Amino acid sequence: PRWRGRRAKLWLDTRLLELIRAARGRKDGHGLLWELVHAKDEGGLHLSDQELLDNIRLLLLAGHETTAGHISWGLADLLRHPDYLESVLAQQSAVLGDRTELGYEHLPRLKRMEWALKETERLNPVAYVLMRTAQEDIELSGYRIPKGSSVFLSPTLSHRLPEVWTLPELYDPERFGP
């Protein structure tokens, strides 16, 4: 029933507001919530409580499925390509040393993992269909698409076009390298 959903949303919002207020009270901190709470827009303003709640709910619900899917495909791709996995692990070891925690400062140096995730997204996009609205009349391959029409795109197909990608079916993370 609808009242259960409303009650769950109220419970979640109450807990999130407690966390938001606690994060606002800390001058020094780390983590996504602290970063969101202390982020400022171009005018120097912080997000309102409602804006924070909306963004956090979006990250919790929408971000979970896409992130879990992307990580799962990424792991499957690396396991199918043990030589590349070995190079990712070697770079990780060189960057992190004996540390067990990964920080934001390490990410720019983990290029081989970045390339692997980009190649996974190319081959197995988490958004397999996108919908857009034509902003103007378009003529494409003899077809007229009038302004205002809904246009459906398939990254799964466009990421495998041979006129765009060299050997499009091949898993090659280094195509994203220098």
VENDA-V722993 format. One record per helix or strand of 2 or more residues. SS is the DSSP state (a for helix, b for strand). FROM is the first residue (numbers start at 0). LEN is the number of residues. If there is no record, write none. Layout:
ss-><SS SS>
from-><FROM FROM>
len-><LEN LEN>
//
This chain:
ss-><a a a a a a b b b b a a>
from-><1 31 48 81 103 110 129 137 142 149 154 172>
len-><24 7 32 15 4 13 4 3 3 4 4 4>
//
